[in-house]
Amino acid sequence: MSFAGAVKNFGAVRAVDGVDLEIGRGETVALLGRNGAGKSTTISLLLGLNAPDAGTVELFGGAPESAVRSGLVGAMLQKSRAVPRVTVGELVAFVARRYPKPMPVAQALELAGIGELAGRRVDRLSGGQTQRVRFAVALAGNPSLIVLDEPTAALDVEARHAFWQSMRAFARRGHTVLFSTHYLEEADAHADRIVVIDRGRIVADGTGEQLKPAAGGSLVSFDLAGRATEGLAQLPGVRSLEVRGDRALLRTDDSDATVRALADLDAIHGLEVTPASLDDAFLALTAPELEPELETV
Amino acid sequence: MLDYLRLEVRRTLRDVGFVIGGIAMPVMMYLLFTNLGGDDSGYKATAMVGMAAYGAVGSALNTGGGVAEDRAIGWLRQLRVTPMTPRQVVLGRALTGSVTVLPAIVAVLAAGGLVNGVRLDAWQWAAIALLLWLGSIPFTLLGLGNGYGLTSQTTGVANMACTMGLAVLGGLWFPISLFPGWLRAISHYTPTNRFAELGTSVADGHAPALGAIAVLTAWLLAFGSYAVLAYRRTGRTV
């Protein structure tokens, strides 16, 4: 699938602002962003639910609609609720039969972890079970690409864990998976590749390890022990300084040089050097107004 | 698409509100209205057709309620990401409407024949059922228009208002001979009045008047256009 300069406006709001993206077969990709970053709109363009105002979106080398018509795509959409007055088995079987090469219904239910719920009415299930029914609906047709829009929103920890196990089992069968989330741990743990989207633009694209440097190397922290903080921000490698109580936190691109300089100042008390977390990377990437080098822009 | 029809018919019949409001109510009202007054066998046949028509109108409009509900819960959007085409979905819905009107028609006719002792020739029973079935199509389209054009809650209210209003105005509940002259004149142009006329004329032993068919056809076109416009406005982007 590919996006080239895709733009989508809703009224005055530019929900997707020039997205370029390619995803190959068999990849498991996370679309990571805050609420309102443009994840769902990107997905609706990909599925042909909306047409881009500018640019192009292609799925399996053609229009998204024709890929969907050919049964190459399954999706779990956000904000969809339980279908009333139908059993889990009836619903999944109905969707499966729309596709040219579906998987057996029992297998779809098994993969989604709801094998024992086949005879139950969908509108009488718990939130977590309903979510799994929606997952079963997405994979029932055995599509090459499965798109999951915030699949674990509103799930508790246990249900979330079970869900990701199901998703991985499906991905292992060679299917392409694209899921959106605003939980970076999920993106890091379950995707081969993370695409970070913010304000309708892609701001980073790579593995979790590749994204971490965006946070600005590592964090050096130490007890000030009454020392003044002047000059600390000018030490080698340091990008920013933060003081929490009696502790100084230096974000640095070169922790070795920073620590050496601190040693020269005889400032080493309770020193800690920690690598940037993915959390830091995410915050750094999606909050450009806090980025020192962009302040002058 | 037959699959979709089967799924939707099943969902409709599991709707307790539909079974009570769309099937049991017309039967009970029919038995009540015809057995409280005198023992006029002519009225029993006319009222039977009127109540069967009322039940059919309610059931046909109910299809729109289903559409509005499915839009609200995102099921129609989910169908758009399956290989089903929008045309199949809309046609499936229209067919669902035309199947789910049958229980009400059959139930009221059965109540007339079995409980109230209405006697008609076999061909008359068959013709009445068939005409009421075909004549319900405009109302299914009105329901679809409401379902695609309005929100889930307003669809419920609009359907109820349409059913009640058209039923009373068209003389499905009370004979229009009780109406003042001006109201009777209006009633002749309502779809419900002409819809029931299809059946009552057969019960009287003759074919429906051309006027009835002309008025119903006009309403068919009007409601059909309404459904198409409502669908164009929202249905394609549910």
Boltz contact constraints between the chains, C-beta under 6 A:
constraints:
  - contact:
      token1: [A, 47]
      token2: [B, 81]
      max_distance: 6.0
  - contact:
      token1: [A, 68]
      token2: [B, 81]
      max_distance: 6.0
  - contact:
      token1: [A, 69]
      token2: [B, 83]
      max_distance: 6.0
  - contact:
      token1: [A, 71]
      token2: [B, 83]
      max_distance: 6.0
  - contact:
      token1: [A, 75]
      token2: [B, 81]
      max_distance: 6.0
  - contact:
      token1: [A, 77]
      token2: [B, 77]
      max_distance: 6.0
  - contact:
      token1: [A, 77]
      token2: [B, 78]
      max_distance: 6.0
  - contact:
      token1: [A, 79]
      token2: [B, 74]
      max_distance: 6.0
  - contact:
      token1: [A, 80]
      token2: [B, 74]
      max_distance: 6.0
  - contact:
      token1: [A, 80]
      token2: [B, 78]
      max_distance: 6.0
  - contact:
      token1: [A, 81]
      token2: [B, 73]
      max_distance: 6.0
  - contact:
      token1: [A, 83]
      token2: [B, 75]
      max_distance: 6.0
  - contact:
      token1: [A, 85]
      token2: [B, 11]
      max_distance: 6.0
  - contact:
      token1: [A, 85]
      token2: [B, 14]
      max_distance: 6.0
  - contact:
      token1: [A, 86]
      token2: [B, 11]
      max_distance: 6.0
  - contact:
      token1: [A, 94]
      token2: [B, 7]
      max_distance: 6.0
  - contact:
      token1: [A, 95]
      token2: [B, 82]
      max_distance: 6.0
  - contact:
      token1: [A, 97]
      token2: [B, 3]
      max_distance: 6.0
  - contact:
      token1: [A, 98]
      token2: [B, 82]
      max_distance: 6.0
  - contact:
      token1: [A, 98]
      token2: [B, 83]
      max_distance: 6.0
  - contact:
      token1: [A, 98]
      token2: [B, 84]
      max_distance: 6.0
